[in-house]
Amino acid sequence: MLLSVLDLSFVTTGTPPSAALRNTLDLARYADRLGYARYWVAEHHNLPSVASPAPEIMIGQIAAVTERIRVGSGGVMLPNHAPLLVAERFKMLEAFYPGRIDLGLGRAPGTDQVTAFALRQRDVGQGRDDFLERLQELIFWDRGGFPENHPFSRVEAMPSDTPLPPIWILGSSDYGARLAASMGVGYAFAHHFASFDAETAMRLYREGFNPEGIEERPHAILGVAAVCAETDEEAERLAASIDFFWLRREQGEYRPLSSPEEVLAHPYSEAERERIRRNRARLFVGSPATMKARLAPLIEATQADELMITSAIYDHEARKRSYELVMEAFG
């Protein structure tokens, strides 16, 4: 089982955004030494809990301080960007770090409606879902395809001698699974926030995979939220931060991650406790043995080729240790 990292550069009540960015570089170096396969960073805007809105900048920084691990976007929210700019930036990254870059693409804006408007207000057709058009244009910038009479046929995405890195479609429903399958590209399913069934999404992807597409064979990544510690009790204590974080997000509050001590002292209502219990279906918590036992049925059911883990842990050293223990459990 390949293991990978999805890092959102979490801001905590004790870690300002600039420090969270530096923690991402530190964790990336550590994951590289531990033997993780990939390190992906996300694109979010106007979220006080997420420090990085620009994955392409973070990818360059991470690749520069690591040696082996693949680095990519999990993902670039394509509707926020001109496809030509995405092509140019990722061709540059591929030129600097050949064979180590991934281009994961998402359909959502990665933010609220007002911020999405600020990002796209000059776009023609604001509010229209043009993801497929942008995706096709992105591929054309890499592989050609514009008709001869199209004005873009005379424009080159530089560096012209460097291909785009592998494209991955991110999804949390059957839409992304079917799209990735039809294109013949890799697929990453976000179990950590999806309401759609992971097993169904992965099955649709594999059954519909087009071997005449961009890649020869399917590759399915299962993204999960996990907190691992030496003991089940310590893992539960660390996971209290993400329990509270998710609860506040459902209430429309997007604040930095709070410490376990702060959230364990919070006066929860019974309704809030029940909500936390329900959310635990999307979170894997425990010692290495407990973690492996809990994840094994999901891995078997989805036939995932790779497990990508995101860990919202307040203490940076505890977060690093969590990734180390997961690697020991599965490696």
Secondary structure by P-SEA (a helix, b strand, c coil): cbbbbbbcccccccccaaaaaaaaaaaaaaaaaacccbbbbbbbccccccccccaaaaaaaaaaacccccccccccccccccaaaaaaaaaaaaaaccccbbbbbbccccccaaaaaaaccccccccccaaaaaaaaaaaaccccccccccccccccccccccccbbbbbbccaaaaaaaaaacbbbbbccccccccaaaaaaaaaaaccccccccbbbbbbbbbbcccccaaaaaaaaaaaaaaaaaaaaccccccccaaaaaaccccaaaaaaaaaaccccccccaaaaaaaaaaaaaaacccbbbbbbbcccaaaaaaaaaaaaaacc
